[in-house]
Amino acid sequence: MKRIVPKKIEDQSIVIPGSKSISHRMMICASLSNGTSSIENLLQSDDILLTIDALKHMGAKINKIKDNHFRVSGFGTKPQPCNKDINLGNSGTSMRLLAGIAALGNTRYTLTGDERMRERPMKELLDALTMLGIYAKSESKTGTPPVHIKGNSREGGAVKIDCSKSSQYLSSLLMMGVLMKDGLDISLKGAPVSSPYIDLTIDIMKKFKVNVHQIDTTHYRVTGKQSYIPGDFYVEPDLSNAGYFWAIGAITGKMISVKNISKNSLQGDLKQVKILEKMGCTLKIEDNQIGVCGFSLNGVDVDMSDTPDAVPAIAVVASFAKGKTRISNIKHLREKECDRIDAVSSQLMKMGIEVKQGEDYLEITGGEPKGSRIETFNDHRIAMAFSIPGLMVRGMEIENEACVEKSFPNFWQIFEAL
């Protein structure tokens, strides 16, 4: 149990760890290369450590040089056999991205996870792999993990997939398609959710000197028989995690800046600052940092389909704003580490805030939040978002505060040092 004590803070700049999304993708691309890569500022969270462990089982040699600096010697075009189950905890990113990598091998891989992971969707990706002649089966009728994958085809070709639940399905296919004989021609059944993460995947692949093309919003093409080229890389800070500190700036009226961030970052959660500006915050955008300071917050109507990880923090800020905030097109939040729509709603209501929820939206009426004991549902983003009011409101307690280690191991140290 973490008890948070209100305190006055001053304008300040902070440093946060590397991006979880970029760290996953860079480690995978480096492992698919023939050669050795250097990756600096790699996030060392629970999820990333699960991906690293899985890649080691597949044949990559991964060593920590110092602090957040790693050296990766890839297994090249084909992952090595693994004769035991690969447990990916509750890391949905690891599960979906690595499913495509497992499909490149000649032997069978079993990917499994914890209780919540065994409820999370995989069917659409498994169906796409099957369409490509790859053995990809779930142990359940619902298409959830554990999954068994054996890459008995490296031909590639045309494939169609539904990415309305997760953009990670497409990222998985893109990364594996580089090593298929004929590459992949991928058609989507509709616009994908969280599309900035697809742009991020393509950008990282290009850093490893491979060709991948977005034809339009529902059509992607990867040239086959390419090679990932190793190199020296740097992981930029995690803008999903930066959002909690920008939210603190919003509710405290202090300018809280996050260092080492470019205004041109491809991370989708950079959009948080524009949402906060719309709510009445002042932005301070400099060459190497971005800050947010709140003043007289107002409710907004915002589509957050592309920024799902930012929803809990924005919802908490909305509880301090005048009027109603409607956050829409977020149905995919019900398939995250917990049902985040329901979790955010129930915990804000505990704090005396009026909340309405629908299948794909939240509507929050701002008021005077009261202290409460917050149930995190073992979800790192719920824990971090609901720590924010504790700087202003007495009586905030966070259950299972250690769940932040999934994505931000030193969150509490930075939070307490404010």
Buried (B, 14 or more C-beta within 10 A) or exposed (E): EBEBEEEEEEBBBBEBBBBBBBBBBBBBBBBBBEBBBBBBBBBBBBBBBBBBBBBBBBBBEBEEEEEBBBBBBBBBBBBBEBEEBBBBBBBBBBBBBBBBBBBBBEBBBBBBBBEBBBBBBBBBBBBBBEBBBBBBBBBBEEBBBBBBBBBEBBEBBEBEBBBBBBBBBBBBBBBBBBBBEBBBBBEBEEEBBBBBBBBBBBBBBEBBEBEBEBEEEBEBBBBBEBBBBBBEBBBBBBBBBBBBBBBBBBBBBBBBBBBBBBEEBBBBBBBBBEBBBEBBBBBBEEEEBBBBBBEEBBBBEBEBBBBBBBBBBBBBBBBBBBEBBBBBBBBBBBBBBBBBBBBBBBBBBBBEBEBEBEEBBBBBBBBEBBBBEBBBBBBBBBBBBBBBBBBBBEBBBBBBBBBBBBBBBBBBEBBEEB
